[in-house]
């Protein structure tokens, strides 16, 4: 293949338009293997998953079953060896890092287990920053950030540093940040794992409220009580979907 043809193919892959669909996420027969010194680790072995807009889905499974790997693929933080990931009708196949970063800003909000907050900024700035990076005017970004902080019960902490917040409040801040750009889907990786039982329940109640408001959520956990907050529980085993929760 010539260099010109390769560039044309790459451009077409990056600019493929989204197809109108009721699905927020499609994971189609995805495989992912990680090479290790001792032996390859087959994290995903033909996994399939579909999530409709407005669904709250929890993916459960033991450590090593592939649930976090699948979350990373949906977020565009990793790419499959085989198979396809489609977000809001748009395939991620063949997209470069810059295009994937744009996709994340437009469609994905991520809530990490250990918060990943910007400790040198105020609570408000932590929520404003993703929207400003995405190109929103600062005044608009600040207005939405204040609304989100009020919604999540930490509006009075806007001028404080994240370090003075409790664990539950820090995770609420992380959720507000994930919602800053009005994402198609919120991805939550063990969001209660670093919290005590009271803080964990507060966070799950927030997810329930967001879901009731129409937010699509994909949560991964190994904890049954956490998974029960969702309307559908998907179970993974050995890199595949063992039960899609629809039957």
Secondary structure, 3 states (H helix, E strand, C coil): CCHHHHHHHHHHHHCCCCCCCCEEEEEEEEEEEECCCCCCEEEEEEEEEEEECCCEEEEECCCCCCHHHHHHHHCCCCCCCEEEEEECCEECCCCCHHHHHHHHHHHEEEECCCCCCCCCCEHHHHHHHHHHHCCCCHHHHHHHHHHHHHHCCCHHHCCCEHHHCCHHHHHHHHHHHHCCCCCCEEEEECCCCCCCHHHHHHHHHHHHHHHHCCCEEEEEECCHHHHCCCCEEEEEECCEEEECCCC
